[in-house]
Amino acid sequence: MINARRLHRITRAIATLACLSTTACTNDEREILTAEQLTRGLSEQTTARAAILANAGVERMQVRFLKTGKSGVMLQETHRAGLVTWLSSDGASLQTDKGLLRATRGFGAGLMAVDLEQSHRRIFAHAEGPAERFHSYLTGNDETETRTYHCDIRDRGNRTLTIAGQNITTRLIAESCVNPDQSFLNLYWLRATDNKLIQSRQWTGPYLGTMTTRLQVTP
């Protein structure tokens, strides 16, 4: 069991994330989860891990799932070989490659892996043209199903984002993808100064639908 003093420290750390997220939200700040919602019913191990990451000052990312309206802050847990794992307070996680979604865990029907080498190359080079990507999903029978998407990448030019009172010049790259059964549009805002992905709209699959992300940016 978590004693009252320890729970208070943990709740304060996660509450700090909720407060910070109001300045880094991609869409509607009213959708941000409260500290009570974030900690309710969680295991001591999961809650403590989130608090440790929060206190360590790791990078934060605001995430919102448009289909369900749920949103919250995720914390950078690991960074290995260019792949970043983001942890939510309830133990769910996302894996990204320079901000491009590679996998989800703990959100239900999972996106097990994405092969997006062609898209990755074009997006960060601002190079228009075709690309293929391959998504592997976990089915209801605990089997992995891989689907191919044919995509078209377009440079939509400069866009200015305002985050935490800062005006940030970005390049907006659009990726339209289709296969015989599905279609989706991904959007990527790349910061002009270093080509870093600051904000995105990315499709996770038929179960979760589209998610939006925005990094917390400090002056």
C-alpha positions in Angstrom: 0.0 0.0 0.0 1.1 3.6 -0.6 1.2 5.7 2.6 -0.5 9.1 2.7 2.7 11.1 2.5 4.1 9.2 -0.4 0.8 9.3 -2.3 0.8 13.0 -1.8 4.3 13.4 -3.2 3.4 11.2 -6.2 0.1 13.0 -6.8 1.9 16.4 -6.7 4.4 15.2 -9.3 1.8 14.0 -11.7 -0.4 17.1 -11.0 2.6 19.1 -12.2 2.3 17.3 -15.5 -1.4 18.1 -15.8 -0.6 21.8 -15.2 2.3 21.9 -17.6 0.1 20.2 -20.3 -2.3 23.1 -20.4 0.5 25.1 -22.1 1.4 22.3 -24.5 -1.9 20.9 -25.6 -2.5 20.2 -29.2 -6.3 20.8 -29.2 -8.7 21.3 -26.3 -7.1 21.9 -22.9 -10.3 21.0 -21.2 -9.7 17.3 -22.1 -6.6 17.1 -19.9 -6.9 14.5 -17.2 -6.7 15.6 -13.6 -4.1 14.3 -11.1 -6.9 12.3 -9.4 -7.9 10.7 -12.6 -4.4 9.9 -13.5 -3.6 8.2 -10.2 -7.0 6.5 -9.5 -6.7 2.7 -9.3 -3.1 2.5 -10.4 -0.5 0.2 -9.0 2.1 1.6 -6.6 4.9 0.6 -9.1 3.3 2.3 -12.1 2.4 5.5 -10.2 5.9 5.7 -8.6 7.6 5.2 -12.0 5.6 8.1 -13.5 6.5 10.3 -10.5 10.2 9.5 -10.8 10.2 10.4 -14.4 8.3 13.7 -13.7 10.7 14.7 -11.0 13.7 13.9 -13.3 12.5 16.6 -15.7 12.3 14.3 -18.7 10.7 15.5 -22.0 6.9 15.6 -22.0 4.5 15.0 -24.8 0.8 16.0 -24.9 -1.3 13.2 -26.5 -4.9 13.2 -27.5 -7.0 10.4 -29.1 -9.6 12.1 -31.3 -11.9 9.1 -31.4 -12.4 8.8 -27.6 -11.5 12.4 -26.6 -9.1 11.1 -24.0 -5.9 13.1 -23.5 -3.0 13.4 -21.1 0.7 13.9 -20.8 3.2 11.1 -21.6 6.8 11.1 -20.3 10.0 10.1 -22.1 11.0 6.8 -20.5 13.8 5.5 -22.7 15.8 6.7 -25.7 17.7 4.0 -27.5 19.1 3.9 -31.1 16.8 6.8 -32.1 13.7 5.2 -30.8 11.9 6.9 -27.9 9.4 5.2 -25.5 6.8 7.4 -23.9 5.0 6.3 -20.7 1.6 7.3 -19.5 0.7 7.3 -15.8 -1.3 4.1 -16.2 1.5 2.2 -17.8 0.5 2.4 -21.5 3.2 3.4 -23.9 4.0 4.7 -27.4 7.2 4.2 -29.3 8.3 6.9 -31.8 11.2 7.4 -34.2 12.0 11.1 -34.4 8.4 11.7 -33.5 6.9 9.3 -36.1 4.7 6.6 -34.4 6.3 3.1 -34.4 4.2 1.2 -31.9 1.6 1.3 -29.1 1.2 -0.8 -26.0 -1.5 -1.0 -23.4 -4.2 1.0 -25.3 -6.2 -2.1 -26.3 -5.8 -3.6 -29.8 -2.2 -2.7 -30.4 -0.2 -1.3 -33.2 2.7 -3.8 -32.9 5.1 -2.2 -35.3 5.3 0.1 -38.3 7.9 -0.1 -41.1 8.0 3.5 -42.3 11.5 3.9 -43.8 10.2 5.4 -47.0 7.9 7.9 -45.3 10.6 8.8 -42.8 13.1 9.6 -45.5 10.7 11.8 -47.4 9.2 13.6 -44.4 12.4 14.8 -42.9 13.9 15.7 -46.3 10.7 17.7 -47.2 10.7 15.6 -50.3 7.3 15.2 -52.1 6.4 11.9 -53.7 5.1 8.3 -53.1 6.0 6.1 -50.2 4.8 2.8 -48.8 4.4 1.9 -45.1 3.6 -1.4 -43.4 1.5 -1.6 -40.2 1.4 -4.8 -38.1 -1.6 -5.1 -35.8 -2.5 -7.5 -33.0 -5.8 -9.2 -33.9 -8.5 -10.5 -31.5 -7.0 -13.9 -31.9 -3.6 -12.7 -30.6 -2.2 -13.0 -34.1 -0.3 -10.3 -36.0 -1.8 -8.9 -39.2 0.3 -6.7 -41.5 -1.3 -4.2 -43.8 0.3 -2.2 -46.6 -0.5 1.5 -47.2 0.3 3.5 -50.3 1.1 7.1 -49.4 1.6 10.5 -51.1 3.8 13.0 -49.2 3.3 16.8 -49.8 5.0 19.9 -48.5 2.4 22.4 -47.4 4.9 25.1 -46.6 5.6 27.2 -43.5 3.2 27.3 -40.6 3.6 29.2 -37.3 2.7 27.4 -34.0 2.2 29.3 -30.7 3.2 27.1 -27.8 3.5 28.5 -24.3 3.6 32.0 -25.6 6.3 31.3 -28.2 5.8 31.6 -31.9 7.6 28.7 -33.6 8.1 28.6 -37.4 7.5 25.1 -38.7 7.3 23.2 -42.0 4.0 21.3 -42.4 4.4 18.0 -44.2 1.2 16.0 -45.1 1.1 12.3 -45.7 -2.1 10.8 -47.4 -2.3 7.0 -47.2 -4.7 4.4 -48.6 -5.2 0.7 -49.1 -8.3 -1.1 -50.4 -10.1 -0.8 -47.0 -8.7 2.2 -45.2 -7.4 5.8 -45.7 -5.9 8.4 -43.4 -4.1 11.7 -43.3 -1.0 12.3 -41.2 0.3 15.8 -40.6 3.8 16.7 -39.3 4.9 20.1 -38.1 8.8 20.2 -38.3 10.5 23.1 -36.5 12.4 25.2 -39.0 15.5 25.7 -36.8 16.4 22.0 -36.4 13.8 19.9 -38.3 12.5 18.5 -35.1 8.9 17.2 -35.1 7.0 19.4 -32.7 3.4 18.6 -33.4 1.7 15.8 -35.3 -1.6 14.2 -36.3 -1.0 10.5 -36.8 -3.2 7.5 -37.4 -2.8 4.6 -35.0 -5.1 2.1 -36.6 -8.8 1.2 -36.8 -9.2 0.7 -33.0 -7.8 3.9 -31.6 -8.1 6.0 -34.7 -6.2 9.3 -35.0 -4.0 10.8 -32.3 -2.4 14.2 -32.0 0.8 14.9 -30.3 2.7 18.1 -29.2 6.0 18.3 -27.4 6.4 20.7 -24.5 8.6 23.4 -25.7 10.5 25.7 -23.3 11.9 29.1 -24.1 
